Amino acid sequence: MATVQQCRAALVQLAVTMSEADEQTGNNLLERTLSVTLTDLGVTFSGRLRGGLLTEVATDPAPPAQIRVTTTSDDLVALTSGTLDFARAWASGRLRVRGTLADLLRLRTLL
């Protein structure tokens, strides 16, 4: 089981990856609220993706986010490190994502 600190670092890596993709494509689609529920730790991170940074990160209850991810701590770390395939994790139920179709496709291409 990954620690809360490892999961926080994985979320920061996700924001960096999304920012790099925006720079390459010329898009600026990072203005999203995000929540990540880690079922094995019983923790939900919430924050705002803005300008390549994940800001306002908290574990306090927050209003529903535009992108909501549910997974385990180990799977989050594996997804952001590239050792777990997004599509396989999603298809097998190891990863659940709620958001717009565009956000889902964007996450799929980045992880």
N, CA, C and O of each residue as an XYZ file, in Angstrom:
444
protein
N       0.850     -1.172      0.000
C       0.000      0.000      0.000
C       0.897      1.238      0.000
O       1.817      1.356      0.810
N       0.616      2.140     -0.910
C       1.364      3.396     -0.992
C       0.945      4.306      0.159
O      -0.160      4.190      0.689
N       1.833      5.202      0.532
C       1.529      6.138      1.610
C       0.789      7.358      1.068
O       0.731      7.579     -0.142
N       0.238      8.130      1.965
C      -0.446      9.365      1.576
C       0.540     10.306      0.883
O       0.176     10.973     -0.085
N       1.781     10.367      1.367
C       2.786     11.235      0.758
C       3.123     10.778     -0.662
O       3.290     11.615     -1.549
N       3.224      9.479     -0.893
C       3.487      8.971     -2.245
C       2.327      9.311     -3.174
O       2.542      9.642     -4.340
N       1.120      9.233     -2.672
C      -0.055      9.558     -3.492
C      -0.101     11.047     -3.809
O      -0.453     11.434     -4.923
N       0.249     11.874     -2.850
C       0.301     13.324     -3.098
C       1.336     13.625     -4.182
O       1.090     14.447     -5.064
N       2.492     12.961     -4.120
C       3.529     13.140     -5.142
C       3.039     12.659     -6.505
O       3.363     13.265     -7.527
N       2.267     11.584     -6.532
C       1.719     11.080     -7.794
C       0.753     12.092     -8.404
O       0.720     12.257     -9.624
N      -0.025     12.764     -7.577
C      -0.943     13.795     -8.078
C      -0.184     14.981     -8.650
O      -0.588     15.554     -9.661
N       0.902     15.343     -8.012
C       1.738     16.430     -8.535
C       2.308     16.016     -9.893
O       2.349     16.827    -10.818
N       2.744     14.769    -10.019
C       3.273     14.269    -11.290
C       2.198     14.302    -12.364
O       2.489     14.636    -13.513
N       0.969     13.967    -12.019
C      -0.137     14.033    -12.975
C      -0.310     15.456    -13.493
O      -0.483     15.654    -14.695
N      -0.266     16.437    -12.616
C      -0.404     17.838    -13.028
C       0.728     18.249    -13.952
O       0.497     18.949    -14.938
N       1.954     17.824    -13.648
C       3.103     18.147    -14.498
C       2.934     17.526    -15.872
O       3.186     18.182    -16.882
N       2.510     16.272    -15.926
C       2.307     15.588    -17.203
C       1.252     16.298    -18.041
O       1.420     16.468    -19.248
N       0.164     16.712    -17.394
C      -0.886     17.423    -18.119
C      -0.385     18.766    -18.628
O      -0.725     19.175    -19.738
N       0.419     19.451    -17.830
C       0.967     20.738    -18.233
C       1.885     20.586    -19.439
O       1.815     21.383    -20.374
N       2.743     19.573    -19.425
C       3.646     19.332    -20.554
C       2.868     19.027    -21.822
O       3.247     19.470    -22.905
N       1.792     18.280    -21.697
C       0.970     17.975    -22.864
C       0.316     19.234    -23.405
O       0.207     19.403    -24.619
N      -0.119     20.119    -22.521
C      -0.716     21.386    -22.962
C       0.295     22.239    -23.710
O      -0.039     22.863    -24.717
N       1.529     22.268    -23.222
C       2.570     23.048    -23.896
C       2.839     22.506    -25.297
O       3.063     23.283    -26.225
N       2.820     21.196    -25.460
C       3.091     20.580    -26.759
C       1.954     20.812    -27.741
O       2.193     20.985    -28.936
N       0.718     20.818    -27.248
C      -0.429     20.959    -28.140
C      -0.911     22.394    -28.275
O      -1.680     22.703    -29.184
N      -0.470     23.274    -27.383
C      -0.928     24.656    -27.419
C      -2.295     24.833    -26.783
O      -2.882     25.911    -26.873
N      -2.806     23.804    -26.149
C      -4.102     23.885    -25.473
C      -3.900     24.354    -24.047
O      -2.808     24.240    -23.490
N      -4.949     24.875    -23.470
C      -4.917     25.213    -22.052
C      -6.190     24.684    -21.412
O      -7.112     25.437    -21.099
N      -6.217     23.387    -21.229
C      -7.415     22.734    -20.718
C      -7.267     22.310    -19.263
O      -7.984     21.427    -18.792
N      -6.350     22.932    -18.564
C      -6.055     22.480    -17.214
C      -6.940     23.088    -16.134
O      -6.780     22.748    -14.962
N      -7.832     23.941    -16.473
C      -8.678     24.578    -15.465
C      -9.796     23.619    -15.067
O     -10.910     23.688    -15.588
N      -9.475     22.723    -14.133
C     -10.442     21.727    -13.685
C     -10.290     21.516    -12.182
O      -9.195     21.629    -11.630
N     -11.403     21.211    -11.537
C     -11.319     20.739    -10.163
C     -11.199     19.228    -10.214
O     -11.780     18.580    -11.085
N     -10.448     18.670     -9.284
C     -10.121     17.243     -9.308
C     -10.277     16.672     -7.907
O      -9.881     17.294     -6.921
N     -10.859     15.482     -7.835
C     -10.836     14.744     -6.575
C     -10.393     13.326     -6.881
O     -10.774     12.741     -7.895
N      -9.589     12.793     -5.992
C      -9.081     11.429     -6.124
C      -9.360     10.718     -4.810
O      -8.804     11.069     -3.770
N     -10.229      9.711     -4.871
C     -10.551      8.919     -3.697
C      -9.723      7.649     -3.719
O      -9.763      6.880     -4.680
N      -8.979      7.440     -2.659
C      -8.143      6.257     -2.517
C      -8.855      5.311     -1.551
O      -8.881      5.528     -0.340
N      -9.427      4.264     -2.122
C     -10.301      3.390     -1.350
C      -9.576      2.645     -0.233
O     -10.155      2.414      0.829
N      -8.328      2.269     -0.455
C      -7.610      1.510      0.567
C      -7.120      2.373      1.717
O      -6.941      1.868      2.825
N      -6.901      3.650      1.486
C      -6.458      4.555      2.540
C      -7.615      5.300      3.194
O      -7.458      5.882      4.268
N      -8.781      5.282      2.541
C      -9.921      6.025      3.059
C      -9.712      7.524      3.010
O     -10.205      8.257      3.867
N      -8.971      7.983      1.991
C      -8.633      9.401      1.852
C      -9.120      9.895      0.498
O      -9.027      9.186     -0.504
N      -9.640     11.116      0.478
C      -9.981     11.768     -0.772
C      -9.197     13.067     -0.863
O      -9.329     13.948     -0.013
N      -8.381     13.175     -1.900
C      -7.670     14.412     -2.181
C      -8.558     15.249     -3.082
O      -9.231     14.717     -3.964
N      -8.562     16.534     -2.867
C      -9.241     17.436     -3.786
C      -8.304     18.591     -4.067
O      -7.470     18.953     -3.237
N      -8.453     19.156     -5.235
C      -7.614     20.282     -5.609
C      -8.060     20.871     -6.924
O      -9.083     20.479     -7.487
N      -7.282     21.815     -7.404
C      -7.590     22.496     -8.656
C      -6.376     22.402     -9.558
O      -5.268     22.788     -9.184
N      -6.607     21.877    -10.764
C      -5.569     21.870    -11.791
C      -5.604     23.227    -12.474
O      -6.616     23.619    -13.055
N      -4.488     23.936    -12.398
C      -4.447     25.281    -12.975
C      -3.015     25.597    -13.397
O      -2.098     25.569    -12.577
N      -2.834     25.894    -14.671
C      -1.532     26.323    -15.167
C      -0.414     25.335    -14.918
O       0.721     25.734    -14.659
N      -0.719     24.055    -14.991
C       0.304     23.041    -14.807
C       0.587     22.695    -13.357
O       1.496     21.920    -13.061
N      -0.183     23.263    -12.469
C       0.009     22.993    -11.049
C      -1.267     22.435    -10.453
O      -2.370     22.755    -10.895
N      -1.105     21.613     -9.464
C      -2.233     21.152     -8.679
C      -2.233     21.999     -7.413
O      -1.367     21.844     -6.552
N      -3.206     22.892     -7.308
C      -3.239     23.837     -6.191
C      -4.394     23.506     -5.266
O      -5.269     22.703     -5.590
N      -4.373     24.134     -4.126
C      -5.445     24.004     -3.146
C      -5.701     22.547     -2.782
O      -6.847     22.157     -2.556
N      -4.640     21.737     -2.724
C      -4.778     20.324     -2.402
C      -5.146     20.176     -0.936
O      -4.502     20.745     -0.054
N      -6.188     19.406     -0.696
C      -6.659     19.186      0.665
C      -7.263     17.792      0.778
O      -7.605     17.162     -0.223
N      -7.383     17.339      1.976
C      -8.079     16.072      2.212
C      -9.396     16.309      2.932
O     -10.071     15.363      3.338
N      -9.754     17.568      3.085
C     -11.030     17.917      3.696
C     -12.151     17.654      2.696
O     -11.921     17.677      1.486
N     -13.346     17.409      3.186
C     -14.471     17.256      2.253
C     -14.610     18.509      1.386
O     -14.489     19.635      1.868
N     -14.863     18.286      0.122
C     -14.968     19.392     -0.826
C     -16.200     19.179     -1.693
O     -16.714     18.064     -1.770
N     -16.676     20.224     -2.342
C     -17.802     20.050     -3.263
C     -17.413     19.110     -4.400
O     -16.226     18.897     -4.645
N     -18.392     18.550     -5.092
C     -18.075     17.647     -6.207
C     -17.139     18.304     -7.221
O     -17.311     19.467     -7.584
N     -16.164     17.549     -7.662
C     -15.176     18.049     -8.610
C     -15.612     17.773    -10.036
O     -16.483     16.937    -10.276
N     -15.003     18.480    -10.986
C     -15.296     18.253    -12.401
C     -14.761     16.900    -12.857
O     -15.370     16.238    -13.698
N     -13.618     16.491    -12.301
C     -13.051     15.173    -12.595
C     -12.940     14.440    -11.266
O     -12.291     14.918    -10.335
N     -13.582     13.265    -11.183
C     -13.539     12.478     -9.955
C     -12.954     11.111    -10.273
O     -13.461     10.391    -11.133
N     -11.896     10.766     -9.580
C     -11.186      9.512     -9.797
C     -11.282      8.686     -8.520
O     -11.122      9.208     -7.416
N     -11.547      7.383     -8.685
C     -11.566      6.464     -7.553
C     -10.667      5.289     -7.897
O     -10.831      4.652     -8.938
N      -9.723      5.008     -7.021
C      -8.781      3.910     -7.238
C      -8.118      3.575     -5.905
O      -8.512      4.099     -4.862
N      -7.115      2.706     -5.939
C      -6.325      2.412     -4.742
C      -5.043      3.226     -4.795
O      -4.669      3.755     -5.842
N      -4.381      3.318     -3.663
C      -3.135      4.087     -3.598
C      -2.066      3.492     -4.511
O      -1.376      4.230     -5.215
N      -1.922      2.184     -4.506
C      -0.914      1.542     -5.357
C      -1.213      1.770     -6.836
O      -0.301      2.014     -7.626
N      -2.482      1.692     -7.208
C      -2.838      1.892     -8.614
C      -2.611      3.334     -9.048
O      -2.207      3.572    -10.186
N      -2.861      4.300     -8.172
C      -2.592      5.700     -8.513
C      -1.113      5.902     -8.793
O      -0.745      6.523     -9.791
N      -0.268      5.383     -7.921
C       1.178      5.523     -8.110
C       1.611      4.804     -9.386
O       2.427      5.329    -10.142
N       1.076      3.613     -9.633
C       1.431      2.858    -10.839
C       0.966      3.568    -12.107
O       1.678      3.563    -13.111
N      -0.208      4.175    -12.074
C      -0.712      4.912    -13.239
C       0.185      6.090    -13.581
O       0.529      6.294    -14.745
N       0.561      6.857    -12.581
C       1.357      8.053    -12.858
C       2.808      7.727    -13.175
O       3.500      8.537    -13.791
N       3.282      6.555    -12.765
C       4.656      6.161    -13.091
C       4.735      5.421    -14.422
O       5.827      5.181    -14.938
N       3.581      5.062    -14.977
C       3.555      4.395    -16.271
C       3.608      2.881    -16.213
O       3.711      2.234    -17.255
N       3.542      2.303    -15.033
C       3.590      0.844    -14.934
C       2.211      0.189    -15.000
O       2.114     -1.034    -15.102
N       1.160      0.974    -14.943
C      -0.208      0.469    -15.087
C      -0.882      1.218    -16.221
O      -0.889      2.449    -16.238
N      -1.442      0.492    -17.160
C      -2.107      1.075    -18.313
C      -3.491      1.606    -17.916
O      -4.286      0.902    -17.293
N      -3.756      2.857    -18.290
C      -5.021      3.509    -17.950
C      -6.213      2.704    -18.461
O      -7.142      2.423    -17.703
N      -6.192      2.333    -19.735
C      -7.338      1.641    -20.343
C      -7.602      0.297    -19.666
O      -8.755     -0.058    -19.420
N      -6.558     -0.435    -19.370
C      -6.740     -1.737    -18.704
C      -7.267     -1.560    -17.288
O      -8.141     -2.306    -16.847
N      -6.737     -0.578    -16.580
C      -7.206     -0.326    -15.213
C      -8.673      0.092    -15.223
O      -9.452     -0.348    -14.378
N      -9.044      0.929    -16.168
C     -10.426      1.396    -16.267
C     -11.353      0.258    -16.673
O     -12.423      0.088    -16.088
N     -10.946     -0.531    -17.681
C     -11.779     -1.635    -18.171
C     -11.971     -2.723    -17.113
O     -13.017     -3.371    -17.067
N     -10.970     -2.917    -16.274
C     -11.060     -3.965    -15.256
C     -11.738     -3.487    -13.970
O     -11.978     -4.285    -13.064
N     -12.045     -2.195    -13.885
C     -12.703     -1.662    -12.708
C     -11.749     -1.232    -11.611
O     -12.188     -0.840    -10.530
N     -10.462     -1.298    -11.867
C      -9.479     -0.858    -10.873
C      -9.435      0.660    -10.771
O      -8.924      1.212     -9.796
N      -9.969      1.325    -11.775
C      -9.976      2.781    -11.846
C     -11.354      3.232    -12.309
O     -11.867      2.753    -13.320
N     -11.937      4.143    -11.573
C     -13.216      4.732    -11.991
C     -13.012      6.224    -12.153
O     -12.405      6.874    -11.302
N     -13.525      6.763    -13.251
C     -13.381      8.188    -13.536
C     -14.753      8.742    -13.877
O     -15.480      8.185    -14.700
N     -15.092      9.840    -13.234
C     -16.314     10.561    -13.567
C     -15.920     11.951    -14.024
O     -15.140     12.638    -13.364
N     -16.452     12.349    -15.131
C     -16.181     13.661    -15.698
C     -16.725     13.681    -17.106
O     -17.474     12.790    -17.505
N     -16.352     14.686    -17.853
C     -16.801     14.747    -19.239
C     -16.025     13.730    -20.072
O     -14.960     13.265    -19.666
N     -16.555     13.400    -21.207
C     -15.870     12.481    -22.109
C     -14.515     13.066    -22.522
O     -13.532     12.333    -22.625
N     -14.461     14.352    -22.753
C     -13.193     14.993    -23.133
C     -12.148     14.845    -22.023
O     -10.979     14.582    -22.302
N     -12.568     15.014    -20.768
C     -11.635     14.855    -19.652
C     -11.156     13.414    -19.546
O      -9.975     13.167    -19.301
N     -12.060     12.467    -19.727
C     -11.686     11.052    -19.675
C     -10.671     10.716    -20.760
O      -9.672     10.051    -20.488
N     -10.915     11.164    -21.974
C      -9.983     10.894    -23.065
C      -8.643     11.583    -22.833
O      -7.593     11.033    -23.166
N      -8.678     12.765    -22.270
C      -7.451     13.496    -21.977
C      -6.616     12.759    -20.935
O      -5.407     12.607    -21.105
N      -7.251     12.301    -19.863
C      -6.534     11.542    -18.852
C      -5.958     10.259    -19.429
O      -4.834      9.875    -19.105
N      -6.726      9.600    -20.280
C      -6.274      8.352    -20.887
C      -5.004      8.539    -21.690
O      -4.119      7.684    -21.659
N      -4.902      9.643    -22.407
C      -3.717      9.874    -23.232
C      -2.504     10.297    -22.409
O      -1.368     10.164    -22.866
N      -2.737     10.807    -21.200
C      -1.641     11.312    -20.381
C      -1.067     10.297    -19.417
O       0.080     10.424    -18.986
N      -1.843      9.302    -19.078
C      -1.375      8.326    -18.091
C      -0.888      7.062    -18.751
O      -0.459      6.134    -18.067
